Amino acid sequence: MPSLPPLNPDLADREAWSHYWAGVPLASGGCLPGLPRPAAAALESLWATFFRALPPGARVLDLGTGAGAVPRFASTLRKDLKLLGVDYVKDLTLGVPNLEFVGGVAMEALPFADAQFDAVTSQFSIEYAKEPAPSELLRVLKPDAAWMVVAHHSRSVILEQNRRRLAALDDLCGAAGLLETAGGLADRPHVPLAEARQALRPLIGTLQQRHPGQGIVTDAASFVLGVLGHPLVMDELRRVQGEMGMEQLRLRALLRAALDDEAVQALATKLSRSNHPALVDAVPAPGTGLPLAWSLRSR
């Protein structure tokens, strides 16, 4: 049951995000489901200040909208805003009455004429895009109109949590990991079920010690011990390994996209207009001593 690298990394990444958004509840808070309330409130405070300052009836474009967290929040503040979310994932149902969605859109080539929007927003999305994306953001924005970007910070609490989760996933899915080991036992039908389960317990204990507090290890252990003996055990192991593999792709993309001090300044330079330099701030994660994200915005 080997894990092979994707033949087309870009397509694999797109499929991984499509799978992710398909399973995210609409009111989950976008790409941070389960975000602690104090952290969510910190982001909401930023967005509330931004949206309340927009002119009446402003047309707002949200880049990489995902589950629509930003325009959904905007709609709770301002019913007059004309909200449009775009994402390279094609099929998303966002369920916001005054939000239009266009899928299959790359931030590097926005399908809009120049100077079409009164505001442009992005939360945890533009940092994933390639070079033309910042200039595309500015191109579709009306002169002197407002924009704001919230981007992943390379030292954030979000990154720290996801580094630990990725390490656990790598150990679970590796060549000597829990899923591969369980698959090897399942291929030996002469091994009694109780003996097969007992053979896995030392590995499970090692993984739990190596990755304390990682619920994915506990969940995987429970799944593996329960699925042994099932007539479709190999199919089930492959299914779960595929889901974990997609999460590994997403987490690696997140870690690559996160911006350090130099990278965020480079992005700010690209988003600056004549006589209007972009403003950059680190958003603190309440109660942690770590940043939550970067905030970049127009003056």
Secondary structure by P-SEA (a helix, b strand, c coil): ccccccccaaaaaaaaaaaaaaacccccccccccccaaaaaaaaaaaaaaaaacccbbbbbbcccccaaaaaaaaacccccbbbbbccccccccccccbbbbccccccccccccccccbbbbcccccccccaaaaaaaaaccccbbbbbbbbbcccaaaaaaaaaaaaaaaacccccaaaaaaaaaacccccaaaaaaaaaaaaaaaaaaccccaaaaaaaaaaaaaccccaaaaaaaaaaaaaaaaaaaaaaaaaacccaaaaaaaaaaaccccccbbbbbbbccccccccbbbbbcc
